[in-house]
Amino acid sequence: MIIGQILYEPLAVSKATNEVVLYPRHGDSKALGQIERFLSYFVFGDGYAELIPDVEQEEWWHLLLRKD
């Protein structure tokens, strides 16, 4: 099931396994872990910088840095 996108690349989650997968336009798909890990690491944690280029310009990134 498609749950969103990251920079126009589809992001899906398997209902059976809760695995989140990114499907880039070029290259192979990238497994991002189960939904709980995806949310805690890539959405609300340090992993956000691994997915988003020029993360220093992102307001969300600055908010995450201030959470501590």
C-alpha positions in Angstrom: 0.0 0.0 0.0 1.4 3.4 -1.0 1.6 5.6 2.1 3.4 8.7 0.7 6.4 9.8 -1.1 9.9 11.2 -0.5 11.0 13.6 -3.1 8.4 12.2 -5.6 9.5 8.6 -5.0 6.8 6.2 -3.8 6.9 5.0 -0.2 5.0 1.8 0.5 4.2 -0.4 3.5 3.3 -4.0 3.4 0.1 -4.8 5.3 1.4 -8.3 5.9 4.8 -7.5 7.3 4.6 -3.8 8.2 7.8 -3.3 6.2 8.3 0.2 4.7 10.0 0.3 1.3 11.1 3.3 -0.8 10.9 2.9 -4.6 13.4 5.3 -6.2 13.0 6.2 -9.9 16.5 5.0 -10.6 18.0 2.0 -8.9 16.7 -0.7 -6.6 14.1 -0.4 -3.9 15.3 0.4 -0.4 13.8 -1.4 2.7 13.5 1.1 5.6 12.5 -1.4 8.3 9.1 -2.0 9.9 6.8 0.9 10.4 7.7 1.5 14.0 11.4 1.8 13.2 10.7 3.9 10.1 8.8 6.4 12.2 11.1 6.6 15.1 14.4 6.6 13.1 13.6 8.2 9.7 10.7 10.5 10.5 11.5 11.6 14.1 15.2 10.7 14.4 18.6 11.0 12.9 17.7 8.9 9.9 15.8 11.8 8.4 19.2 13.2 7.2 19.9 9.9 5.3 16.8 10.3 3.2 16.6 14.0 2.5 19.2 15.8 0.5 20.3 19.3 1.7 18.7 18.5 5.1 20.2 21.6 6.6 17.6 23.7 4.7 14.6 21.7 6.0 12.5 23.3 8.8 11.6 19.8 10.0 15.2 18.9 10.5 15.8 22.0 12.6 12.8 21.1 14.7 14.2 17.6 15.3 17.5 19.0 16.4 15.8 21.2 19.0 13.8 18.3 20.5 16.6 17.3 22.8 
